[in-house]
Amino acid sequence: MNRLGIDIGRVIIDSPPGEDTAFFHGDHATLLRTPFVPGAFEAIPRLVELFEGKAWLVSKCGPHIQQRSLDWLHHHRFFELTGIPTDNVRFCLRRPDKAIHCAELGITHFVDDKADVHEALRGVVPHRYLFGPQRRTPADLVHTPDWPSAEAAIRLTLADPVSSPGPGGRRSGL
């Protein structure tokens, strides 16, 4: 059974490259005004349906940012609008620990903007999507610069598992 995992920061909750200050240090009203990544609220519900509700958010952050993330998600009605259950959120304190959650949950497809997270997921998650602008994409990842390309790449693996990229078979910007 296929299961989807999605990071939160710079994958769902937007921020300019290299800047998280409003989200991390701003007041609560500023936090809630932080925009979502364009296309997230359109693509994620379709993917959740495609994965028959088997979708989780897996994010690295400490307790303070965990609460701010949950506040933002609830304020923007993320769970209601995407179909991801509110209980399907996992947090960890170190990026490599996302692999522990993905293994426990049986995640088969994971969307994250950090190459080091995907390195930790190698051998755990078969379909890994490096999201957003990137300087370089390791050969065993699929670069998805935005949500339309992420959705297309994920759909491709579900429609034809043989066509999905393996080591050395990178696809970019589908």
VOFIDO-442501 format. One record per residue (C-alpha): residue number from 1; residue in three letters; x, y, z. Coordinates in steps of 0.05 Angstrom, whole numbers, plus 5000, padded with zeros to 4 digits. Example, Ala and Ser with C-alpha at 12.3 -4.5 7.8 and 13.67 -1.06 7.14 Angstrom:
REM residues 2
[1; ALA; [5246; 4910; 5156]] [2; SER; [5273; 4979; 5143]] 
END
This chain:
REM residues 174
[1; MET; [5000; 5000; 5000]] [2; ASN; [5026; 5068; 4981]] [3; ARG; [5034; 5121; 5035]] [4; LEU; [5052; 5195; 5026]] [5; GLY; [5097; 5236; 5071]] [6; ILE; [5104; 5312; 5065]] [7; ASP; [5150; 5360; 5100]] [8; ILE; [5120; 5426; 5126]] [9; GLY; [5170; 5483; 5121]] [10; ARG; [5182; 5509; 5050]] [11; VAL; [5139; 5453; 5024]] [12; ILE; [5071; 5474; 5054]] [13; ILE; [5088; 5537; 5093]] [14; ASP; [5126; 5585; 5048]] [15; SER; [5185; 5629; 5064]] [16; PRO; [5236; 5665; 5021]] [17; PRO; [5300; 5625; 5010]] [18; GLY; [5344; 5630; 5071]] [19; GLU; [5290; 5667; 5112]] [20; ASP; [5246; 5638; 5165]] [21; THR; [5247; 5699; 5211]] [22; ALA; [5173; 5718; 5208]] [23; PHE; [5152; 5647; 5223]] [24; PHE; [5205; 5635; 5277]] [25; HIS; [5209; 5703; 5311]] [26; GLY; [5147; 5743; 5291]] [27; ASP; [5087; 5753; 5334]] [28; HIS; [5028; 5706; 5328]] [29; ALA; [4990; 5749; 5278]] [30; THR; [5052; 5753; 5234]] [31; LEU; [5061; 5678; 5239]] [32; LEU; [4990; 5666; 5215]] [33; ARG; [5001; 5713; 5155]] [34; THR; [5059; 5671; 5131]] [35; PRO; [5037; 5647; 5062]] [36; PHE; [5029; 5576; 5038]] [37; VAL; [5071; 5548; 4982]] [38; PRO; [5034; 5562; 4917]] [39; GLY; [4996; 5501; 4892]] [40; ALA; [4999; 5463; 4959]] [41; PHE; [4926; 5470; 4975]] [42; GLU; [4907; 5447; 4906]] [43; ALA; [4955; 5388; 4896]] [44; ILE; [4955; 5359; 4967]] [45; PRO; [4880; 5343; 4970]] [46; ARG; [4884; 5307; 4903]] [47; LEU; [4944; 5268; 4926]] [48; VAL; [4911; 5250; 4993]] [49; GLU; [4852; 5223; 4954]] [50; LEU; [4899; 5184; 4908]] [51; PHE; [4934; 5154; 4969]] [52; GLU; [4865; 5138; 4999]] [53; GLY; [4878; 5182; 5059]] [54; LYS; [4945; 5149; 5076]] [55; ALA; [4984; 5214; 5082]] [56; TRP; [5026; 5244; 5139]] [57; LEU; [5064; 5308; 5153]] [58; VAL; [5134; 5294; 5179]] [59; SER; [5174; 5355; 5202]] [60; LYS; [5237; 5371; 5240]] [61; CYS; [5230; 5425; 5292]] [62; GLY; [5232; 5438; 5367]] [63; PRO; [5171; 5444; 5412]] [64; HIS; [5161; 5520; 5401]] [65; ILE; [5161; 5514; 5325]] [66; GLN; [5119; 5451; 5329]] [67; GLN; [5065; 5491; 5363]] [68; ARG; [5072; 5549; 5314]] [69; SER; [5067; 5499; 5256]] [70; LEU; [5004; 5468; 5284]] [71; ASP; [4974; 5538; 5297]] [72; TRP; [4988; 5557; 5225]] [73; LEU; [4959; 5492; 5197]] [74; HIS; [4895; 5498; 5239]] [75; HIS; [4887; 5573; 5223]] [76; HIS; [4891; 5558; 5148]] [77; ARG; [4844; 5498; 5156]] [78; PHE; [4897; 5454; 5126]] [79; PHE; [4871; 5389; 5154]] [80; GLU; [4799; 5404; 5134]] [81; LEU; [4818; 5427; 5064]] [82; THR; [4869; 5372; 5048]] [83; GLY; [4838; 5311; 5081]] [84; ILE; [4900; 5295; 5121]] [85; PRO; [4877; 5274; 5191]] [86; THR; [4900; 5320; 5247]] [87; ASP; [4932; 5259; 5281]] [88; ASN; [4976; 5246; 5220]] [89; VAL; [5031; 5295; 5241]] [90; ARG; [5099; 5272; 5265]] [91; PHE; [5154; 5317; 5291]] [92; CYS; [5227; 5301; 5305]] [93; LEU; [5286; 5342; 5331]] [94; ARG; [5336; 5321; 5278]] [95; ARG; [5327; 5316; 5203]] [96; PRO; [5355; 5245; 5197]] [97; ASP; [5302; 5222; 5247]] [98; LYS; [5249; 5232; 5194]] [99; ALA; [5273; 5164; 5169]] [100; ILE; [5249; 5132; 5235]] [101; HIS; [5179; 5160; 5226]] [102; CYS; [5177; 5141; 5152]] [103; ALA; [5198; 5070; 5168]] [104; GLU; [5146; 5064; 5224]] [105; LEU; [5091; 5092; 5178]] [106; GLY; [5111; 5053; 5116]] [107; ILE; [5119; 5117; 5075]] [108; THR; [5130; 5101; 5001]] [109; HIS; [5132; 5172; 4973]] [110; PHE; [5163; 5232; 5009]] [111; VAL; [5166; 5306; 4990]] [112; ASP; [5219; 5348; 5025]] [113; ASP; [5262; 5408; 5006]] [114; LYS; [5326; 5384; 5041]] [115; ALA; [5375; 5337; 5006]] [116; ASP; [5403; 5313; 5073]] [117; VAL; [5334; 5289; 5093]] [118; HIS; [5329; 5249; 5029]] [119; GLU; [5398; 5220; 5042]] [120; ALA; [5373; 5194; 5109]] [121; LEU; [5311; 5165; 5073]] [122; ARG; [5352; 5127; 5022]] [123; GLY; [5334; 5053; 5028]] [124; VAL; [5273; 5071; 5071]] [125; VAL; [5228; 5109; 5023]] [126; PRO; [5230; 5086; 4951]] [127; HIS; [5202; 5149; 4918]] [128; ARG; [5235; 5214; 4942]] [129; TYR; [5220; 5283; 4914]] [130; LEU; [5268; 5341; 4926]] [131; PHE; [5221; 5401; 4928]] [132; GLY; [5231; 5473; 4909]] [133; PRO; [5290; 5511; 4880]] [134; GLN; [5354; 5471; 4886]] [135; ARG; [5426; 5483; 4867]] [136; ARG; [5436; 5411; 4849]] [137; THR; [5395; 5347; 4853]] [138; PRO; [5428; 5281; 4872]] [139; ALA; [5418; 5229; 4817]] [140; ASP; [5372; 5184; 4858]] [141; LEU; [5321; 5239; 4872]] [142; VAL; [5266; 5270; 4831]] [143; HIS; [5270; 5345; 4830]] [144; THR; [5202; 5377; 4835]] [145; PRO; [5208; 5453; 4834]] [146; ASP; [5135; 5465; 4851]] [147; TRP; [5070; 5429; 4870]] [148; PRO; [5045; 5417; 4799]] [149; SER; [5110; 5380; 4782]] [150; ALA; [5110; 5343; 4848]] [151; GLU; [5039; 5319; 4836]] [152; ALA; [5055; 5298; 4765]] [153; ALA; [5117; 5260; 4787]] [154; ILE; [5080; 5224; 4842]] [155; ARG; [5022; 5206; 4797]] [156; LEU; [5072; 5178; 4746]] [157; THR; [5099; 5128; 4797]] [158; LEU; [5029; 5106; 4817]] [159; ALA; [5006; 5098; 4745]] [160; ASP; [5068; 5060; 4722]] [161; PRO; [5116; 5037; 4777]] [162; VAL; [5165; 5012; 4724]] [163; SER; [5174; 5083; 4698]] [164; SER; [5193; 5111; 4766]] [165; PRO; [5265; 5134; 4773]] [166; GLY; [5315; 5090; 4809]] [167; PRO; [5387; 5104; 4825]] [168; GLY; [5417; 5145; 4770]] [169; GLY; [5348; 5155; 4737]] [170; ARG; [5332; 5226; 4757]] [171; ARG; [5272; 5261; 4729]] [172; SER; [5265; 5336; 4732]] [173; GLY; [5207; 5384; 4727]] [174; LEU; [5154; 5337; 4699]] 
END
